[in-house]
Amino acid sequence: MSRRHPNVVNLDELPLQPSGQGGLSSRGAGVARAAGAELLGASIYVLEPGQAAFPHHWHSANEEALFILDGTGTLRIGGDEVAVRAGDWASFPRGLESAHQLVNTGAAPLRYLCFSTMLSPELCGYPDSGKIATFYRKDGQVVFRGVFYEEEKRGYYDREPKADAE
C-alpha cells in the first residue's frame, strides 16, 4: 500500500505487533512516529478482555492521555477506578497522583489511542510493584533503560573508587 504523504498515516496501514506477557498483553503500533512526529507520541493499542497493556504507572517528565475508540474498560487513576467507554478521553498529568492503568473489563476487544509528550530522559514509578524505571531516548529509540526496586536505595558515592580512597 503506498503512502499519500510521509506525514499522513491511516490506522489500517499499521500492522499491530503483540507485546507484553500474561495479563499485561496487547497489540499495538506507533501512529505518530509512522507519520514523522518527533516530540509528540501516539500509539494505537488493542486489549483483549481481561488484559492491560501496561502496569499501573506514573511519569515524572511526560504527560499522557488516551482516547477510547471501541469497547469498555476500567481505568485506574491514582486510587480511583473509573468505567470508560468509546468516546472517552482521559488525561494523565505528571506525578504519582496520576498513576494510571487501563484494563479491558468488557466482553469485546478494547481499542484506544494513547498520546504522550516525548521528553527524555524519563523516570516512571510502578506503585503496585515498588519499581522505578528510567530511560533515555535518542532519535526516537531507547538507548538506555534501567529498572530498580525502591528498596534498593544506594548512596551517591557507592562503588565510586575515588570515594573509598584516602
C-alpha positions as CSV (number, residue, x, y, z in Angstrom):
1,M,0.0,0.0,0.0
2,S,1.5,3.3,-1.0
3,R,1.5,6.3,1.4
4,R,-0.2,9.5,0.4
5,H,2.3,11.6,2.2
6,P,5.2,10.8,4.7
7,N,3.3,12.8,7.4
8,V,-0.1,11.1,6.9
9,V,-0.9,7.5,8.0
10,N,-4.1,5.6,8.4
11,L,-4.6,3.1,11.3
12,D,-5.4,0.5,8.6
13,E,-1.8,0.9,7.3
14,L,-0.2,0.0,10.6
15,P,0.4,-3.7,11.4
16,L,-0.4,-4.3,15.1
17,Q,2.5,-6.0,16.9
18,P,2.0,-8.2,20.0
19,S,3.8,-7.2,23.2
20,G,3.8,-7.9,26.9
21,Q,3.2,-11.1,28.9
22,G,0.5,-12.7,31.0
23,G,-2.3,-10.3,31.9
24,L,-0.2,-7.4,30.6
25,S,-0.5,-8.2,26.8
26,S,-1.7,-6.0,23.9
27,R,-1.3,-5.5,20.2
28,G,-0.2,-2.0,19.1
29,A,1.5,0.3,16.7
30,G,3.2,3.7,16.8
31,V,1.0,6.1,14.9
32,A,2.8,9.4,15.5
33,R,6.3,8.1,14.6
34,A,4.9,6.4,11.5
35,A,3.7,9.9,10.4
36,G,7.1,11.5,11.1
37,A,6.4,13.0,14.6
38,E,9.4,13.6,16.9
39,L,8.1,15.4,20.0
40,L,4.6,14.0,20.1
41,G,3.9,10.3,20.7
42,A,0.7,8.5,19.7
43,S,0.1,4.7,19.5
44,I,-2.9,2.5,19.0
45,Y,-3.5,-0.4,21.3
46,V,-5.9,-3.3,21.3
47,L,-6.6,-5.1,24.5
48,E,-8.5,-8.5,24.7
49,P,-10.9,-9.0,27.6
50,G,-9.1,-9.1,30.9
51,Q,-5.9,-7.6,29.6
52,A,-4.0,-4.4,30.3
53,A,-1.1,-3.0,28.1
54,F,1.0,-1.7,31.0
55,P,1.3,-2.0,34.8
56,H,-0.1,0.8,36.9
57,H,2.5,3.6,36.5
58,W,3.2,7.3,36.6
59,H,5.6,9.6,34.8
60,S,7.9,12.3,36.1
61,A,8.6,14.0,32.7
62,N,5.8,13.2,30.3
63,E,2.1,13.7,30.2
64,E,-0.1,11.0,28.7
65,A,-3.7,10.9,27.5
66,L,-5.9,8.2,26.0
67,F,-9.0,8.2,23.8
68,I,-11.2,5.1,23.7
69,L,-12.2,4.1,20.2
70,D,-14.1,0.9,20.8
71,G,-15.0,-1.2,23.8
72,T,-15.3,-0.7,27.6
73,G,-12.9,-1.0,30.4
74,T,-11.8,0.2,33.9
75,L,-9.3,3.0,34.2
76,R,-7.3,3.2,37.4
77,I,-6.2,6.8,38.1
78,G,-4.4,7.1,41.4
79,G,-6.6,5.3,43.9
80,D,-9.8,5.6,41.9
81,E,-11.4,3.3,39.4
82,V,-13.4,4.8,36.5
83,A,-15.5,3.0,34.0
84,V,-14.6,4.1,30.4
85,R,-16.2,3.5,27.0
86,A,-15.9,4.6,23.4
87,G,-15.6,8.4,23.1
88,D,-13.9,8.9,26.5
89,W,-10.8,10.9,26.8
90,A,-8.5,10.7,29.9
91,S,-5.5,12.9,30.8
92,F,-2.6,11.9,33.0
93,P,-0.5,14.8,34.2
94,R,2.9,14.1,35.6
95,G,3.3,12.7,39.1
96,L,2.4,9.9,41.5
97,E,-1.2,11.1,41.9
98,S,-1.8,10.4,38.2
99,A,-0.6,6.8,38.3
100,H,-2.8,5.0,35.7
101,Q,-3.7,1.7,34.1
102,L,-6.4,0.7,31.7
103,V,-7.9,-2.8,31.9
104,N,-10.4,-4.3,29.4
105,T,-13.2,-5.3,31.7
106,G,-15.6,-5.7,28.8
107,A,-16.5,-8.8,26.7
108,A,-15.1,-7.5,23.4
109,P,-11.7,-6.1,22.3
110,L,-10.9,-2.6,23.6
111,R,-9.2,-0.2,21.1
112,Y,-7.7,3.0,22.2
113,L,-5.2,5.7,21.2
114,C,-2.6,6.7,23.7
115,F,-0.9,10.1,23.3
116,S,2.2,11.5,25.1
117,T,4.8,14.1,25.1
118,M,8.2,12.6,24.3
119,L,10.6,14.3,26.8
120,S,13.8,12.4,27.6
121,P,15.2,11.4,30.0
122,E,12.1,9.9,31.8
123,L,11.6,8.4,35.2
124,C,8.5,6.2,35.8
125,G,7.2,4.7,39.0
126,Y,5.2,1.5,39.4
127,P,3.2,1.7,42.7
128,D,2.0,-2.0,42.6
129,S,5.5,-3.5,42.4
130,G,7.6,-0.8,44.0
131,K,9.8,-0.3,40.9
132,I,11.3,2.8,39.4
133,A,12.3,2.8,35.7
134,T,14.4,5.3,33.9
135,F,15.2,5.6,30.2
136,Y,16.8,7.8,27.7
137,R,15.7,8.2,24.1
138,K,17.7,9.4,21.1
139,D,16.2,9.8,17.7
140,G,13.1,8.0,18.9
141,Q,14.9,4.9,20.1
142,V,15.5,3.9,23.7
143,V,19.3,3.8,24.1
144,F,19.3,3.3,27.9
145,R,16.8,1.7,30.3
146,G,17.2,0.8,33.9
147,V,14.7,-0.8,36.3
148,F,15.2,-0.7,40.0
149,Y,13.3,-1.6,43.1
150,E,12.6,1.3,45.5
151,E,14.1,-0.7,48.4
152,E,17.5,-0.9,46.6
153,K,18.4,2.7,47.5
154,R,22.1,3.4,47.2
155,G,24.3,6.2,48.4
156,Y,25.6,8.7,45.9
157,Y,29.2,7.6,46.5
158,D,28.5,3.8,46.5
159,R,31.0,1.9,44.3
160,E,33.0,5.0,43.4
161,P,36.7,4.1,43.6
162,K,37.8,7.6,44.4
163,A,35.3,7.9,47.3
164,D,36.9,4.9,49.1
165,A,40.5,6.3,48.6
166,E,42.1,8.2,51.5
